[in-house]
Amino acid sequence: MAQTAEVIHWWTSGGESAAVKVFADQFTKAGGTWVDTAIAGGPNARTAAINRTIGGNPPTAMQFNTGKQFDELVEGGLLADVDAVAAQQNWKAIVPPAILSAVTRNGHAYAVPINIHGQNWFFTSNAVMAKAGATEPKNWDELFVALDKIKAAGFIPLAFGDQKGWERNMFNTTLAGVAGAEGFTAFWGKRDPAFVKSAEFRKVAETYRRFKAYVDPGAPGRNWNDAAAMVIQGKAGMHIMGDWAKGEFTAAGQTPGKDYGCFVLSNHGGGYVMGGDVFAFPKPKNAEVAKAQALLATTMMAPDTQIAFARKKGSIPSRQDVDSKSLDLCAQKAMGFVADKSKQIPANELLSPPAVTGAAEDVISAYWNDATMTTDAFVAKLVTALTQTL
C-alpha cells in the first residue's frame, strides 16, 4: 500500500512549481503518494498548516522558512522529531552548522532542511545593461551609477514586487551590504538600540530609501515573480531578490552569464544572507502516517533529490557532500559563500522570532511608503519595535 503524504507549501510560481514537482516525483518513485496542498503566500500557508495542526487535522508535512517559525509547535509538543533520518544520513557531518542548528531544538531535529537560499542577490538583464552602457557594480556607490544609466536609457531601473515582505528583504539586502554581518546581527540578533541609533545605521536607512526613485509606479502589490519577469523580458535592468528568483529565469530558458547576471553586493567583502526552507512533520496519528513522514524526509534529503531540486528552485543543496558540478554559475557562487563562514550572515528568520520580525517589518514598510516619515522617526519606531515586542 502506497504511503500517502499531504504536503502544505506556498510554492505556486512557475519556478517553484517545477521545483516542488521534483519532490513529488521522487516521493512517488520511492513508493509514496503525494497529495499537493499549495497555498499562495508564505504567511497564508503557514497559518493554515498551524491552525490545522492545532485543530487536530494536521497535514503530513508543512513548509516553514529555516528559523524560528515553528518554535511554538515544538513547545506545544505538536511536532514529531526526525532524529532517525538525521542520524541515518549523518546530518551533523553534511549540513552546515548554522542550518542544522536552525532545525534543532533541545538536541532534537524537528524539521528537514531541504535547501539553502541566499536572500540578497541582484539579478540583471544582460541585454538591458548592455544597451544602457552599465556594468556590474562592485560596490554600493557603483550600484547607483548603474541604476542611473539604466534609467537614462529609458528602462525601469529596478523591478520590484512592492509588498511588505519584499520591502523587508530589500531593507535586509541594504543592511547586509552597507553594515555587513556585524550590523545585520546587531539589528536582528542583538536588537541593539545603540546600533539602530548610530550613524552607520542612518546610512543604511537612507540608502534603502534611495531605491524608491528607481522603481516604477506599478510596483505596489506586484508579486515578486512578476517583478523577476520584467528583467527576464528585458523591461527592467535589475531585480533584488533571494535566489529563488533564479528558478523563474531557469523556467524561462535563460542562462546565467549569457542572458542574465547574478551577484551579491557588499562593502564588507561579500556578506551572504543565508536562509532556506524546511519541512516539519506534525505528530502522526498512526503508524502509516509515521512511515510516510519518514519516507518523505529521507527522500527530500537524498543526494539526487537535493541536486535536482536545487537546479529548479535556484537554491543550493543543504547537503554539502553532493556533487555540485552540474549546478549553474550563480549556484557555484553560492556554494563558495556557504563554504566560507566569514561570508555567511544568518537570515533574520534565524535570528528573530516572528513577532519581532513582524513588528520591525511594519515600521520598515511605513518608512518606505510614507515620504513624510523622517529618518529620526524611523529610528525611534524601530527601537520600539525591536525592544518592546517580546
Secondary structure, DSSP 8 states (H G I E B T S, - for coil): --EEEEEEE---SHHHHHHHHHHHHHHHHTTEEEEEEE-SSHHHHHHHHHHHHHTT---SEEEEESSSTTHHHHHTT-EE--HHHHHHTTHHHHS-HHHHHHTEETTEE-EEE-EEEES-EEEEEHHHHHHHT----SSHHHHHHHHHHHHHTTSEEEE--BSHHHHHHHHHHHHHHHHHHHHHHHHHTS--HHHHTSHHHHHHHHHHHHGGGGS-TT-BT--HHHHHHHHHTTSEEEEEE-TTHHHHHHHTT--BTTTEEEEE--TTS--EEEE-EEEEEE--SSHHHHHHHHHHHHHHTSHHHHHHHHHHHS-EES-TTS--TTS-HHHHHHHHHHH-GGGEEE-HHHHS-HHHHHHHHHHHHHHHH-TT--HHHHHHHHHHHHHH--
